[in-house]
């Protein structure tokens, strides 16, 4: 059964994850994950925060290769949040190129 999370617990978690998104270790991924977190974390529920946290635990080169389109994530790592990240990156690239 899922845990009940109070709003304050979720907000503390969102702040922690936002910090981690902006401080990944590689500037390229910081500039992708940080703005993504700024834009979407406030609307994430506990399950989506779990998915984002799992994504933040993966090595930078692996995630960067996925968002850059150099490789595809394994099926077991697919999630709605990862798909949302891919959509965000595509839209941002389209906006920056236009």
HELIX and SHEET records of a PDB file:
HELIX    1   1 UNK A    7  UNK A   22  1                                  16    
HELIX    2   2 UNK A   27  UNK A   40  1                                  14    
HELIX    3   3 UNK A   41  UNK A   43  5                                   3    
HELIX    4   4 UNK A   46  UNK A   56  1                                  11    
HELIX    5   5 UNK A   60  UNK A   67  1                                   8    
HELIX    6   6 UNK A   75  UNK A   77  5                                   3    
HELIX    7   7 UNK A   80  UNK A   97  1                                  18    
END                                                                             
